[in-house]
Amino acid sequence: MKKSKKPMSAIFTVISIAAVVLVLVYVTQSKQSENLKEASLKKLTEVEQLLEMDLDKEYPEMPRDVAKLHGDMTRLLYSGVEDEEIKELALKIRYLYDDELLAVNSEEQYLADLYSDIALWHQLDRRIEYNVVVNEEKEESYTKDGQKFANAFVSFTITQKGQTSELRRYTMRKDKDDKWKILGWEYVTDNQN
């Protein structure tokens, strides 16, 4: 009888250890799933806030604030916004553009290019993790031909098999309503800015 108890207790021990391991795996997976859901809800909330923003009443006053808002919208577009929200956010972002930029970039062409670019980013598993306004000391405002211009810098942290940073310099001009509107941007290296 004693011989038969040892194999039974060994089997019971193995089953107990396996059950503990399975419970630990389940708990770990549940926590990860919960964290992803929270991050997703936060992202949706941020998108919803931007979509609800009335830019006629709440337009950013400073060039760096316009650059920050554009950077936030760009990050969300390239980091998993729901498909139905892409067009809404893309049209909202165009409100930040100068008439000159809008004239050379029709809504239809802009949307087609954007959807294509986002699809490529998804295919490459590339995303913008975060963005921040930088190089305040290098920002400048100037007047040329009676018009006011300014620039601001935003750094984007991008993940794709590791992390990289891209620095974007925005060029803006004040419009007839005294709002800073984006004329364009370019990617710069540290020695260019």
Buried (B, 14 or more C-beta within 10 A) or exposed (E): EEEEEEEEEEEEEEEEEEEEEEEEEEEEEEEEEEEEEEEEEEBBEBBEEBBEBEEEEEBBEBBBBBBBBBBBBBBBBBBBBEEEBBEBBBEBBBBBBBEBBBEEBEEEEBBEEBBEEBEEBEEEEBBBEEBEBBBEEEBEBEEEEEEBBBBBBBBBBBBEEEEEEBBBBBBBBBBEEEBBBBBBBEEBEEEEE
